[in-house]
Amino acid sequence: MRRFVLLTLSLCSLGACTLGPDFQQPSAPQLTQWSTPQGRQAASRAVNEPLEQRWWDVFHDEQLSALVRRALNDNLDLKLASSRLQQSRAVRQVTTAERYPNVDAGADYGRKRNSAKGLNDPSGHNGRSAFNLWDAGFSASWELDFWGRVKRQTEAADATLQVAENDRRAVLLSVLAETAQDYIQLRGVQNTRSVTEQNLDVARHSLKLSKLRLADGVATYLDVAEAAAQVATIEARLPDLQQRQDRLINALSLLMGQAPQALHAQLSKDAAVPQTRRQVAIGLPSQLAERRPDIRQAAARLHAATASVGVAKADFYPRITLTGNLGSQAMQLSDFGSWGSRTFAFGPQLSLPIFNGGRLQGMLDLREAQQQETALAYQQTVLRAWHEIDDQLSRYNASQLRRDSLAEAVRQNRIALVTAQQQYVEGVVDFVNVLTVQSALLATQEQWVASSTDVSLAMVGLYKALGGGWESVYPLQTAGGQATSFLPTAD
């Protein structure tokens, strides 16, 4: 017994040997500062100040903030991501259970009769009578993790759990961005419809004016027909705008986990397009890898792949498992549990792979190739993030410049329309000039609304590319590992 205990302690001391490479945070392309868009700079620019965690509040739109809070509670994609995270926690628990001894208890009773010609008959009657057999006890087994196989499995399970956690963060970030984008687009469509209706009133006024001039004999039927055609052309824009509004309200209803048109009464009333700040705080470039869920997820995948290499290497070495059992066995119930009925057995079991047709080597080659793939995927993810941010910064700058130029175009076209209408009444120009200027005004007004909408959409795209927003609403974990709600924490 003393020799066995000493042997066991010696073997346990070898457990510090862990095969396979240790994970190190991968290196990736890093920028020291954000890039500046080429050409003329817009009024609102990005600054290296702490990123707004609740960036949707920078628009100062209560309706948008309320929709975000509702989506965080009711969105089905978030609930699915939470379910997947719970599954990952359960898988980790199953995997890490191998670190601990496995203890079982069992009991058995049987009425038996052995062969008189076969093995020894415990009844002593050479198989001519049956006997009772009572059996109960405990059994235990524990694999000594000499080569770190179980440790690496646990490490891979922990990293896989981080993948699931960052997957939920990515879903959360996507829901935040989609809610803001659909809402901003909805307000843009409503503003476009408002502009169209205003132009429709102007066209109807022009039609009425041309009819009065026809009655006075100073206009022609051609003027009336052209004015009526202009009214019909503008009216034809309204059904498409209504359809786009319905589609966007449906999209928001889906994000809230609601039936189609469930938000119609709440959102059908026109409102202004949410506007952005003068300066946009986007944080520091060095914080990007810590914030973007896809980068964190790629790093976790690389960690899991690295740990799996250690598992594959450990499979080449022997496995030693300590086993033991303690129980009682008797043929009479009155003897069951007595000292004489005791049974026990303990000792190590050794399993050594000798020939497997190259399966273990193939598995090691596979794990090393997977590790290399995930390392490249990590670098690609980081590089793609920098490109997305650069594209969004350029889009934000360009959309502002376009909006400002279109605002001037709208102002000049309004002046031109008033002048053309006045000159038409005075008989200086014909009606086609009025129609041309009115069409130009409508086109530039629609383009201005679209560009104003695109400025806010570019802001949302920038915050999404920066990976911001999930920090303030990601649920805290309870002691049991269960998640709380997605509601934002209080300021």
ZAMARGU-4260 file (C-alpha; in steps of 0.2 Angstrom, whole numbers, plus 5000, padded with zeros to 4 digits):
<rodrens>
0) 5000/5000/5000 | 5014/5012/5004 | 5022/5009/4988 | 5006/5012/4978 | 5003/5028/4987
5) 5021/5034/4983 | 5019/5029/4965 | 5002/5038/4964 | 5010/5054/4971 | 5024/5053/4960
10) 5013/5051/4944 | 5002/5066/4950 | 5017/5077/4951 | 5020/5074/4932 | 5003/5082/4929
15) 5012/5099/4927 | 5018/5093/4910 | 5006/5101/4897 | 5009/5097/4879 | 5006/5109/4864
20) 5009/5127/4861 | 5003/5140/4874 | 4991/5153/4867 | 4998/5171/4865 | 4988/5185/4859
25) 4990/5186/4840 | 4998/5201/4832 | 4989/5210/4819 | 4990/5226/4809 | 4988/5241/4820
30) 4985/5260/4817 | 4992/5273/4828 | 4978/5286/4822 | 4962/5286/4812 | 4964/5290/4794
35) 4958/5307/4788 | 4946/5307/4772 | 4955/5315/4757 | 4949/5331/4750 | 4938/5344/4758
40) 4933/5341/4776 | 4916/5343/4782 | 4910/5352/4797 | 4907/5337/4808 | 4923/5327/4811
45) 4928/5312/4821 | 4939/5315/4836 | 4949/5304/4848 | 4938/5305/4863 | 4930/5291/4873
50) 4917/5282/4862 | 4899/5285/4867 | 4893/5268/4873 | 4875/5272/4870 | 4878/5280/4854
55) 4860/5279/4849 | 4856/5293/4862 | 4868/5305/4853 | 4853/5308/4840 | 4842/5315/4854
60) 4827/5306/4847 | 4816/5298/4861 | 4807/5287/4849 | 4823/5279/4843 | 4830/5277/4861
65) 4813/5268/4865 | 4814/5257/4850 | 4832/5252/4855 | 4826/5247/4873 | 4812/5237/4866
70) 4822/5228/4854 | 4835/5223/4867 | 4821/5215/4877 | 4810/5207/4863 | 4822/5203/4848
75) 4821/5185/4844 | 4839/5185/4836 | 4845/5190/4853 | 4835/5177/4862 | 4842/5164/4850
80) 4860/5170/4853 | 4857/5168/4872 | 4851/5151/4869 | 4866/5146/4860 | 4877/5154/4874
85) 4868/5143/4886 | 4872/5128/4876 | 4890/5132/4875 | 4890/5134/4894 | 4883/5117/4896
90) 4896/5109/4883 | 4910/5117/4894 | 4903/5110/4909 | 4903/5092/4901 | 4920/5095/4895
95) 4928/5101/4911 | 4920/5087/4921 | 4935/5076/4916 | 4946/5085/4927 | 4938/5077/4942
100) 4936/5059/4948 | 4920/5050/4943 | 4911/5042/4957 | 4896/5030/4955 | 4885/5020/4966
105) 4876/5004/4962 | 4866/4990/4969 | 4860/4974/4962 | 4850/4959/4967 | 4847/4943/4957
110) 4839/4926/4959 | 4851/4915/4949 | 4855/4897/4945 | 4872/4892/4937 | 4876/4877/4926
115) 4881/4861/4934 | 4894/4858/4919 | 4900/4876/4918 | 4908/4888/4931 | 4909/4885/4949
120) 4891/4885/4957 | 4892/4896/4973 | 4876/4887/4979 | 4886/4871/4982 | 4873/4860/4974
125) 4881/4858/4957 | 4868/4868/4948 | 4853/4859/4955 | 4846/4874/4964 | 4845/4893/4963
130) 4853/4905/4974 | 4851/4924/4979 | 4865/4936/4976 | 4865/4953/4984 | 4878/4966/4978
135) 4881/4984/4981 | 4895/4997/4982 | 4904/5012/4975 | 4916/5014/4961 | 4928/5028/4956
140) 4939/5032/4942 | 4951/5047/4938 | 4962/5050/4924 | 4979/5057/4929 | 4982/5071/4917
145) 5000/5068/4914 | 5002/5077/4897 | 4989/5090/4899 | 4976/5082/4888 | 4961/5087/4900
150) 4969/5104/4903 | 4970/5108/4885 | 4952/5101/4882 | 4946/5113/4896 | 4956/5127/4889
155) 4948/5124/4872 | 4930/5123/4880 | 4933/5140/4889 | 4939/5148/4872 | 4924/5141/4863
160) 4913/5148/4877 | 4921/5165/4873 | 4916/5163/4855 | 4898/5161/4859 | 4899/5176/4871
165) 4906/5187/4857 | 4893/5179/4845 | 4880/5186/4856 | 4889/5203/4857 | 4889/5203/4838
170) 4871/5200/4837 | 4867/5213/4849 | 4878/5226/4840 | 4869/5221/4823 | 4852/5223/4831
175) 4856/5240/4838 | 4863/5246/4821 | 4848/5238/4811 | 4835/5247/4823 | 4844/5264/4821
180) 4846/5261/4802 | 4828/5256/4799 | 4821/5270/4810 | 4832/5283/4801 | 4827/5277/4784
185) 4809/5277/4789 | 4810/5296/4794 | 4819/5299/4778 | 4805/5291/4768 | 4792/5301/4778
190) 4802/5318/4775 | 4803/5313/4756 | 4784/5311/4756 | 4782/5327/4765 | 4792/5336/4751
195) 4783/5327/4738 | 4766/5333/4745 | 4772/5351/4746 | 4777/5350/4728 | 4760/5342/4724
200) 4752/5357/4731 | 4763/5369/4721 | 4759/5359/4705 | 4740/5359/4709 | 4741/5378/4711
205) 4750/5379/4694 | 4736/5369/4686 | 4723/5380/4694 | 4732/5395/4688 | 4734/5388/4670
210) 4715/5385/4670 | 4711/5403/4675 | 4723/5410/4662 | 4715/5398/4649 | 4698/5405/4654
215) 4705/5423/4652 | 4712/5418/4634 | 4730/5421/4639 | 4735/5402/4640 | 4733/5387/4629
220) 4726/5369/4631 | 4744/5364/4630 | 4748/5373/4646 | 4734/5365/4655 | 4738/5348/4649
225) 4757/5350/4654 | 4751/5356/4672 | 4739/5341/4674 | 4753/5329/4668 | 4764/5337/4681
230) 4751/5334/4695 | 4749/5316/4690 | 4768/5313/4689 | 4770/5319/4707 | 4755/5310/4713
235) 4763/5294/4706 | 4777/5295/4718 | 4766/5294/4733 | 4761/5275/4732 | 4779/5270/4731
240) 4784/5281/4746 | 4769/5273/4756 | 4775/5256/4752 | 4793/5260/4758 | 4786/5267/4774
245) 4775/5251/4777 | 4790/5240/4773 | 4802/5249/4785 | 4788/5249/4799 | 4787/5230/4796
250) 4806/5228/4797 | 4806/5237/4814 | 4791/5227/4820 | 4801/5211/4816 | 4816/5218/4826
255) 4804/5220/4841 | 4797/5203/4839 | 4780/5209/4834 | 4767/5205/4820 | 4767/5215/4804
260) 4761/5234/4806 | 4761/5232/4825 | 4770/5248/4826 | 4760/5257/4813 | 4751/5268/4825
265) 4767/5273/4834 | 4778/5277/4819 | 4766/5282/4805 | 4766/5300/4810 | 4780/5310/4802
270) 4795/5316/4811 | 4812/5324/4807 | 4827/5313/4802 | 4838/5311/4818 | 4853/5323/4816
275) 4871/5320/4822 | 4883/5330/4833 | 4895/5343/4828 | 4909/5332/4833 | 4909/5313/4834
280) 4919/5304/4848 | 4926/5287/4841 | 4939/5282/4854 | 4957/5277/4851 | 4963/5265/4838
285) 4971/5254/4851 | 4955/5250/4859 | 4947/5243/4843 | 4953/5225/4846 | 4946/5225/4863
290) 4929/5231/4858 | 4924/5224/4841 | 4915/5207/4844 | 4921/5199/4828 | 4939/5202/4833
295) 4937/5196/4850 | 4928/5181/4843 | 4942/5177/4830 | 4955/5178/4844 | 4944/5166/4854
300) 4943/5154/4839 | 4962/5155/4838 | 4964/5151/4856 | 4953/5136/4855 | 4962/5129/4839
305) 4979/5131/4849 | 4973/5121/4863 | 4966/5108/4852 | 4984/5105/4845 | 4989/5101/4863
310) 4975/5088/4865 | 4980/5080/4848 | 4998/5079/4854 | 4993/5072/4871 | 4984/5058/4862
315) 5001/5050/4857 | 5005/5047/4875 | 4999/5034/4887 | 4983/5037/4898 | 4984/5031/4916
320) 4967/5030/4925 | 4966/5027/4944 | 4951/5015/4947 | 4944/5008/4963 | 4928/5000/4970
325) 4921/4996/4987 | 4906/4986/4991 | 4897/4972/4999 | 4892/4955/4991 | 4882/4941/5000
330) 4871/4927/4996 | 4860/4929/5011 | 4852/4946/5015 | 4856/4944/5033 | 4875/4943/5028
335) 4874/4958/5017 | 4884/4973/5024 | 4894/4962/5036 | 4913/4964/5037 | 4915/4947/5029
340) 4905/4952/5014 | 4916/4967/5010 | 4924/4968/4993 | 4936/4981/4986 | 4948/4983/4972
345) 4960/4997/4966 | 4974/5001/4955 | 4980/5010/4939 | 4974/5006/4922 | 4986/5010/4907
350) 4981/5013/4889 | 4995/5015/4876 | 4992/5018/4858 | 5003/5007/4847 | 4995/5006/4830
355) 4981/5016/4823 | 4984/5017/4805 | 4990/5035/4806 | 4974/5042/4814 | 4983/5051/4828
360) 4995/5059/4816 | 4982/5064/4804 | 4972/5072/4818 | 4987/5082/4824 | 4990/5088/4806
365) 4972/5093/4805 | 4973/5103/4821 | 4989/5112/4816 | 4982/5117/4800 | 4966/5123/4808
370) 4977/5133/4820 | 4986/5141/4805 | 4969/5145/4797 | 4962/5153/4812 | 4978/5164/4814
375) 4976/5170/4796 | 4957/5173/4799 | 4961/5184/4814 | 4973/5195/4804 | 4960/5196/4790
380) 4946/5201/4803 | 4957/5215/4810 | 4962/5221/4793 | 4944/5221/4787 | 4939/5231/4803
385) 4951/5245/4798 | 4944/5245/4781 | 4926/5246/4787 | 4930/5261/4798 | 4940/5270/4785
390) 4925/5268/4772 | 4913/5274/4785 | 4923/5289/4789 | 4925/5293/4771 | 4906/5291/4769
395) 4902/5302/4783 | 4913/5316/4777 | 4906/5314/4759 | 4888/5313/4764 | 4889/5330/4774
400) 4898/5339/4759 | 4884/5332/4747 | 4870/5338/4759 | 4877/5355/4761 | 4879/5357/4742
405) 4861/5351/4739 | 4854/5363/4753 | 4861/5377/4742 | 4854/5370/4726 | 4837/5369/4735
410) 4838/5387/4740 | 4842/5393/4723 | 4829/5382/4714 | 4815/5389/4726 | 4821/5406/4720
415) 4820/5401/4702 | 4803/5393/4704 | 4795/5409/4712 | 4803/5419/4698 | 4797/5408/4684
420) 4779/5408/4691 | 4780/5427/4692 | 4786/5428/4674 | 4773/5416/4668 | 4759/5426/4675
425) 4767/5442/4667 | 4768/5432/4651 | 4787/5434/4649 | 4790/5415/4649 | 4779/5400/4644
430) 4773/5387/4656 | 4787/5374/4651 | 4799/5385/4661 | 4789/5383/4676 | 4788/5365/4674
435) 4806/5363/4672 | 4811/5373/4687 | 4798/5364/4698 | 4804/5347/4692 | 4822/5353/4697
440) 4816/5359/4714 | 4808/5342/4718 | 4823/5332/4712 | 4835/5343/4723 | 4823/5342/4738
445) 4822/5323/4737 | 4841/5322/4735 | 4844/5333/4750 | 4832/5323/4761 | 4842/5307/4755
450) 4859/5315/4758 | 4853/5321/4776 | 4847/5303/4779 | 4864/5296/4773 | 4873/5307/4785
455) 4864/5299/4800 | 4866/5282/4792 | 4884/5284/4790 | 4885/5289/4808 | 4877/5273/4813
460) 4888/5263/4801 | 4903/5271/4809 | 4898/5266/4827 | 4894/5248/4821 | 4911/5247/4812
465) 4919/5253/4829 | 4910/5239/4838 | 4902/5251/4851 | 4886/5249/4860 | 4886/5232/4867
470) 4896/5237/4883 | 4882/5247/4891 | 4869/5234/4888 | 4878/5217/4888 | 4870/5207/4903
475) 4879/5204/4919 | 4881/5186/4924 | 4874/5179/4940 | 4883/5167/4951 | 4874/5152/4942
480) 4881/5158/4925 | 4863/5164/4919 | 4861/5180/4910 | 4851/5195/4916 | 4840/5204/4904
485) 4847/5215/4889 | 4840/5231/4897 | 4853/5245/4898 | 4860/5249/4915 | 4856/5265/4923
490) 4867/5280/4920
</rodrens>
